[in-house]
Amino acid sequence: MPESYRRWYDNDPILKEALELLKLQTDDRKSAAADFIISLQEQVAQDVIERIYEITKEFANKGNRWYDSDPVMLKAIELLRVAPPKTQRLAALKLLLAMENNTMDELEQDGNN
């Protein structure tokens, strides 16, 4: 029997772990992660990106989610949400490795996403 998931990222254990750990990071480390995630926008259609910017304006500082209070993080998480599943998983793996190795400032997007 399939489980019902409350959040969009709950169905992928790696993505879920990455976002749960990211939530606990310092503001500087969150900022580095947000920059990395935003670099994924090259893999998302332009009309989707425009909708993300609308969502960011609409919900910034108004929502209850941990990332709603930071407009850059909100944009980053929304971009991640609409990215293809393969891109989501690769980004989550990179984030997990960077958090584990304490190398958030060295996150870079490469051609493997």
C-alpha positions, 0 to 999 in steps of 0.5 A: 500500500503506497504511503501518502506524502505531506511534502513534495520531497518526502517521496525521495529519501535522499532529497528529504534528508538533504532538505532536512539537514539544510534546514539546520545549517547556518545562514551562510551555509544555507546561502551557499546552498541556495546559490547552488540550487538557483544555478539549476534554473538552466534545467527548468523551462523559462515559463516555469521560472517566471511562475517561481518568481511569482510564487516567491513574491506571493509567499516570501515572509508569509508562509510557515515553511522554514524557507519561506522567510528567506526570499533567496532560499524560497526561490531556490527550493521552488526551483528544486521542486520543479526541476526534473527528478534526476536533477533533484536527486543529483543536487540533493547528493551534492548538498549532502556531501557538501554538508558532510564535508563542511564544504558548502562554500565550494559547491559548484554546478557541473555539467553532470546535472 
